[in-house]
Amino acid sequence: MTRLLPDDVLADVLRRAAPRVVATARRVCSAWRALVDERRLLRRDLVPRSLAGFFIKYNELPLPELFHRPSTNLITGHHRMPKSRVHDHCNGVLLLFQGLLNPAAGWWAPLPKLQPPPRVGPEAERSRFYQDMYLVFDPAVSPHCEVFLIPRVPRRRDDYEIRKGRCVADSAALLEMEWPPSPLTLNVFSTLTGRWGERSFSRGECEAAPGTIADMQKDHPYDHRHAVYWRGALYVHCEKDFVMRLSLSDGTYRMIQPPSCVQMCELPDFHLGRSEKGIYCALADDDGELLVWVLDESRSPMEWALKHKSGRGLALARQSLNYISAQQVNGTWILDNANGREFNKDIEEPVDQESEWNSDDDEDVLITEDRAENHQDGLFAILGFHPYKEIIFLHRGLSRGLAYHLNTSKLESLGSIFPKQYSRWAAQWELNSSFPYTPCNRMAELTCSTSSS
């Protein structure tokens, strides 16, 4: 049936259809996807296509900071952002603890309080698991957002948790349950209804659970885990570095194993993200080597294909191996001072620099033939992926942000990511989490019965 209409006729039909219909038609088959993309039938004006910067959450600081390009207009809603961490971001909308915020459009919708139904037995204990919040929003498909709560297996009990009563996985029956269960029932909020509800996902055919709850427990403390929404599916970084793929169209899920070398690292910095060719993951291993994979969904089961391997060290100028303080870092990006304005109204605003970051301009790249063999003076950690180009953003301690080009193995120094408030506070200087920010101005159609503009 998909081949009965000539391309010109089909394109003319789809031009008259609503964005949701065009987006659905694009997923019918590869031929239709190519037609929609080649004829530019999907309303790309509704979809973010530029990276403005990164929202960064620091330990001990109440507000996230925006690390951004100089040409990015400081978004008006950012300085009035509620005092809350950013849990997630999707296509221009931020998920905060209290609600949803589109800073570029000045739109805000509060999240109602979740009141889960009462449960008994092991199900009651499992319902008390901590739940990570993840956002789904595609402005080309629907003007509405959804928030998914994904339960997290608690870590193994220790003396501190026993005293505080924080560990809920304390019964043998619960520990022996398979994880994830099938069906997997999740709490989901939708701006279409303005309410929380439940949605069940069944495990894909011919698949087995990775293990029991006991098998999936970890010893080290919780860390932030990212999720990515792409082409009608939500990909969530789960326990033991598995990735759960939730298909929102047919209500199924499948568990994707991590690359084999991830399991061998003592404390891997495993990062899930989206980039030019789909779903990516990256690892900064124990030796300071950067490994990047792209998910091959054409295989069954799905597998990670190695995209890039930096070798021992990244291609960067020799002087960049030396520690550079916040005052000495040169770069074109700016770290916004949201926390400074909150606590000291007299702090000067950052001055835009004349130079502009251009990921396609090799003149801005630190080029060298030398490679760093010793990273003991500061290992690299991952900020996130460029959503539309094969670039991964890194940081080294809290000294500065870096852009690493996967195709050329070249590194750019973007600027300092050291908050001004850290020079005053006796805090643990660590970066908690970071999210790429892609502004979306077309949010006037988004409505919610619980929102207030």
C-alpha positions in Angstrom: 0.0 0.0 0.0 2.9 2.4 0.7 4.0 2.2 -2.9 0.7 2.8 -4.7 1.0 6.6 -4.7 3.6 8.4 -6.8 6.0 10.5 -4.7 4.6 13.8 -6.0 1.0 12.8 -5.2 2.0 11.5 -1.7 4.0 14.7 -1.0 1.0 16.8 -2.0 -1.3 14.9 0.3 1.1 15.1 3.3 1.6 18.9 2.7 -2.1 19.3 3.6 -1.9 17.1 6.7 -1.4 18.1 10.3 2.1 17.9 11.7 1.1 14.9 13.8 0.0 13.0 10.7 3.2 13.9 8.8 5.3 12.7 11.8 3.4 9.5 11.9 3.7 8.9 8.2 7.4 9.4 8.5 7.6 6.3 10.7 5.7 4.0 8.3 8.8 2.9 6.3 12.2 4.1 5.1 10.8 5.3 1.8 8.3 7.6 3.4 10.9 8.9 5.9 13.1 9.8 3.0 10.3 11.5 1.2 9.3 13.6 4.2 12.9 14.6 4.8 13.8 15.3 1.2 10.7 17.4 0.6 10.9 19.1 4.0 7.3 18.2 4.7 7.6 18.2 8.5 7.3 21.6 10.0 10.9 22.1 11.0 10.1 25.6 12.2 8.5 24.0 15.2 11.6 21.8 16.0 14.7 23.2 17.7 17.8 23.0 15.4 20.4 24.9 17.3 22.4 24.2 20.5 22.4 27.3 22.7 24.5 25.9 25.5 24.3 23.6 28.6 22.4 23.9 31.8 24.8 22.8 34.6 23.8 21.9 38.1 26.6 22.2 40.7 26.7 20.6 44.2 25.7 23.1 46.9 24.3 25.7 44.5 20.5 26.1 44.4 20.1 27.3 40.8 21.4 25.8 37.6 23.9 27.9 35.5 23.7 28.3 31.8 27.0 27.8 30.0 26.2 29.3 26.6 27.5 30.8 23.4 28.0 34.6 23.4 25.4 35.2 20.6 22.7 33.4 22.6 20.3 35.9 24.0 19.9 35.4 27.7 16.5 33.8 28.0 14.2 36.0 30.1 12.6 33.1 32.0 16.0 31.8 33.2 16.5 34.6 35.7 13.1 34.0 37.2 13.5 30.3 37.3 12.2 28.6 40.4 14.8 27.6 43.0 15.0 24.0 41.8 17.4 21.7 40.0 16.8 20.8 36.4 15.8 17.1 36.2 15.6 16.8 32.4 15.3 18.7 29.1 13.6 17.9 25.8 13.3 20.1 22.8 13.4 23.4 24.6 11.4 22.5 27.7 13.0 22.1 31.1 11.7 19.6 33.7 12.0 21.1 37.2 10.9 19.7 40.5 7.8 21.9 40.6 6.9 21.9 37.0 7.7 22.5 33.3 9.4 25.6 32.0 10.1 26.8 28.5 12.5 29.7 29.1 12.6 31.0 25.5 8.8 31.2 25.3 8.2 32.3 28.9 5.8 29.4 29.5 5.4 27.6 32.8 3.1 24.8 33.9 3.2 23.4 37.5 3.2 19.6 38.2 0.4 18.4 40.4 1.3 16.2 43.4 1.4 12.5 42.6 -0.9 10.4 44.7 -0.2 6.8 43.9 -2.9 4.1 44.7 -2.3 2.0 47.8 -0.6 -1.3 47.3 0.2 -4.4 49.5 3.0 -6.9 49.8 6.2 -6.7 47.8 4.4 -4.4 45.4 4.0 -1.9 48.2 7.7 -1.9 48.8 8.5 -1.7 45.2 6.2 1.3 44.8 8.3 3.2 47.3 11.4 3.0 45.1 12.9 6.3 44.2 11.7 7.4 40.8 13.7 9.5 38.3 11.8 12.1 36.3 12.1 12.2 32.5 10.5 14.5 29.9 9.0 13.7 26.5 8.2 16.5 24.1 8.1 16.7 20.3 6.7 20.0 19.1 6.4 18.6 15.5 4.1 15.8 16.6 2.1 17.3 19.5 1.9 20.5 21.5 1.8 18.5 24.8 4.4 17.2 27.1 4.6 14.0 29.2 6.6 13.3 32.3 7.6 9.7 33.0 8.7 8.4 36.4 11.2 5.5 36.1 11.8 3.5 39.4 15.3 3.1 40.5 16.6 0.0 42.3 17.9 1.0 45.7 21.5 0.3 46.4 22.6 -2.4 48.9 22.0 -1.7 52.5 24.7 -0.2 54.7 24.8 0.8 58.3 23.9 4.4 57.6 20.8 3.5 55.6 19.7 1.0 58.2 19.8 3.6 60.9 18.0 6.2 58.8 15.5 3.7 57.4 16.2 4.7 53.9 16.5 1.4 52.2 13.2 -0.3 51.2 14.6 -3.4 49.6 14.7 -5.4 52.8 12.6 -8.4 52.1 13.7 -11.7 50.5 10.6 -11.8 48.4 11.3 -8.4 46.9 14.9 -9.0 46.2 14.1 -12.2 44.3 11.7 -10.4 41.9 12.9 -10.0 38.4 13.8 -6.5 37.3 12.4 -4.8 35.3 9.1 -6.6 35.8 6.6 -7.3 32.9 4.4 -5.5 32.7 6.2 -2.4 33.9 3.7 0.1 35.3 4.9 3.7 35.3 3.4 6.9 36.6 3.0 9.4 33.7 1.9 13.0 33.7 0.4 14.6 30.6 -0.3 18.2 29.9 -3.2 17.1 27.7 -5.1 15.9 30.8 -3.3 17.9 33.5 -3.2 14.7 35.6 -1.0 11.8 36.6 -2.0 8.4 35.4 -0.5 4.9 35.0 0.8 3.4 31.8 2.0 -0.2 31.4 4.8 -1.5 29.2 5.3 -5.2 28.4 8.6 -6.7 27.7 9.5 -7.3 24.1 9.2 -10.7 22.6 12.1 -13.2 23.0 13.7 -11.0 25.7 14.5 -11.8 29.3 14.9 -9.5 32.3 18.6 -8.7 33.0 18.2 -10.2 36.5 16.5 -9.9 39.9 16.4 -6.8 42.0 19.3 -8.2 44.1 21.3 -8.6 40.9 20.7 -5.1 39.8 21.7 -3.4 43.1 24.9 -1.3 43.3 27.2 -0.5 46.1 28.2 3.1 45.3 25.8 6.1 45.8 23.2 7.3 43.4 24.4 9.3 40.4 22.4 11.2 37.8 21.3 9.1 34.8 20.2 10.7 31.5 17.4 9.7 29.2 16.9 10.6 25.5 13.7 10.9 23.5 14.1 10.1 19.8 11.6 9.0 17.1 8.8 7.9 19.4 10.9 6.1 22.0 12.3 7.0 25.3 15.8 5.6 26.1 16.7 5.5 29.8 20.0 4.8 31.4 19.3 2.1 34.0 21.0 -0.1 36.6 24.2 -1.8 35.6 24.4 0.6 32.6 21.6 -1.1 30.8 19.5 1.1 28.6 15.8 0.7 28.6 14.0 1.5 25.4 10.3 2.4 25.9 8.3 2.4 22.7 5.5 4.9 23.3 3.6 3.8 20.2 3.0 0.1 21.1 3.6 0.0 24.9 6.6 -2.3 24.9 10.1 -2.0 26.3 13.4 -3.8 25.8 16.7 -3.8 27.7 19.8 -3.0 25.7 23.1 -4.3 27.2 26.0 -1.9 27.6 29.2 -2.2 25.6 31.3 -5.0 27.1 34.2 -2.7 28.2 31.8 -0.6 30.3 31.3 -3.4 32.8 35.1 -3.8 33.3 35.7 -0.2 34.4 35.8 0.4 38.1 33.8 3.7 38.2 32.8 4.3 34.6 31.6 7.7 33.5 28.9 6.3 31.2 26.9 9.0 29.5 23.8 8.5 27.3 22.8 11.1 24.7 21.5 12.0 21.3 23.6 13.2 18.4 23.6 13.4 14.6 23.0 9.7 13.8 20.7 8.8 16.7 21.4 7.4 20.2 24.9 7.6 21.4 26.8 6.6 24.6 30.2 7.6 25.7 32.7 6.4 28.4 35.6 8.2 29.9 37.5 5.1 31.2 40.0 4.6 34.0 43.0 5.4 31.7 41.6 8.7 30.5 40.5 7.3 27.1 37.3 8.4 25.5 35.1 5.8 23.8 31.9 6.6 21.9 29.3 4.2 20.5 26.2 4.7 18.4 23.2 2.4 18.8 22.6 0.0 15.9 18.8 -0.6 16.0 18.8 -2.7 12.7 20.2 -5.7 14.7 18.2 -8.0 17.0 19.1 -7.6 19.7 20.2 -4.0 19.4 23.9 -3.5 19.7 26.3 -0.6 20.3 28.7 0.0 17.4 32.0 1.7 18.3 32.1 5.1 16.7 35.2 6.7 18.1 38.2 5.7 20.2 40.5 8.5 21.3 43.4 6.4 22.4 45.4 7.3 25.5 44.7 11.0 25.6 42.9 13.5 23.6 44.3 15.7 20.8 44.9 19.0 22.5 47.6 21.6 22.9 50.4 20.7 25.3 49.8 23.7 27.6 46.2 22.6 28.2 47.5 19.7 30.3 48.5 22.2 33.0 45.9 23.2 35.5 44.4 26.6 34.6 42.5 28.5 37.2 39.1 30.1 36.4 40.6 33.5 36.0 43.2 32.2 33.4 40.8 30.3 31.2 40.3 31.8 27.7 37.3 30.9 25.7 34.3 32.2 23.8 31.5 30.7 25.9 30.1 32.4 29.0 28.9 30.9 32.3 25.8 32.8 33.3 25.7 34.0 36.9 22.3 33.0 38.1 23.4 32.1 41.6 25.4 35.3 41.9 22.4 37.4 41.0 20.3 35.5 43.6 22.7 36.2 46.5 24.4 39.4 45.4 22.4 41.9 43.2 25.6 44.0 42.7 27.5 41.4 40.8 28.3 42.6 37.3 26.6 41.0 34.3 29.0 39.0 31.9 30.1 41.0 28.9 29.6 39.3 25.5 32.8 38.7 23.7 33.3 39.6 20.1 34.4 36.1 19.0 31.8 33.4 18.4 32.1 29.7 18.6 31.8 27.9 15.3 31.9 24.1 15.4 32.7 24.1 11.6 35.6 26.5 11.8 38.9 24.6 12.3 40.7 27.9 13.1 39.1 27.8 16.5 40.3 24.3 17.3 43.4 23.6 19.3 45.4 21.6 16.8 48.4 19.5 17.7 50.1 16.3 16.7 51.0 15.5 20.3 48.8 13.4 22.5 48.6 13.5 26.2 49.8 10.3 27.9 49.4 11.3 31.5 46.0 12.5 32.9 46.8 12.2 36.6 46.5 16.0 36.9 42.8 15.9 36.0 40.7 13.4 34.2 38.1 14.4 31.6 34.4 14.1 32.4 31.4 14.3 30.0 29.0 17.3 29.8 26.9 15.9 27.0 26.5 15.5 23.2 25.8 18.1 20.6 22.3 17.0 19.5 22.8 17.7 15.8 26.6 17.3 15.2 29.1 14.7 16.2 30.6 16.7 18.9 30.9 15.7 22.6 31.4 18.3 25.3 33.8 17.6 28.2 35.1 19.3 31.3 38.3 18.8 33.2 37.6 19.3 36.9 35.8 22.6 37.1 38.4 24.5 35.2 36.7 24.8 31.8 34.4 23.4 29.2 35.7 21.7 26.0 34.2 20.6 22.7 35.7 17.4 21.2 35.1 16.7 17.5 34.6 13.0 16.9 35.4 13.2 13.2 38.7 15.1 13.6 39.8 14.2 17.2 40.3 17.9 17.8 39.5 19.8 20.9 38.2 23.3 21.5 38.5 25.3 24.8 35.2 27.0 25.3 35.7 28.9 28.5 35.5 28.7 32.3 32.7 26.7 34.0 33.8 27.6 37.5 30.9 29.4 39.3 31.7 32.7 41.0 29.9 31.6 44.2 32.4 28.7 44.6 35.1 31.2 45.4 33.1 32.2 48.5 31.5 29.0 49.7 33.3 26.2 51.5 31.6 23.6 49.3 32.5 20.3 47.6 33.4 21.5 44.1 31.6 19.0 41.9 29.4 19.1 38.9 26.1 17.3 39.6 24.5 17.1 36.2 24.3 18.9 32.8 21.8 19.1 29.9 22.2 20.5 26.4 19.7 23.3 25.8 18.0 23.7 22.4 15.6 26.7 22.6 12.1 26.4 21.2 10.1 29.6 20.7 7.0 28.0 19.3 5.1 27.1 22.4 2.0 29.2 22.2 -0.2 26.1 21.4 1.0 24.3 24.5 -1.9 24.3 27.1 -2.4 22.6 30.4 -5.3 22.7 32.8 -2.9 23.2 35.7 -0.7 25.9 34.1 -0.5 29.6 34.7 1.4 31.9 32.3 
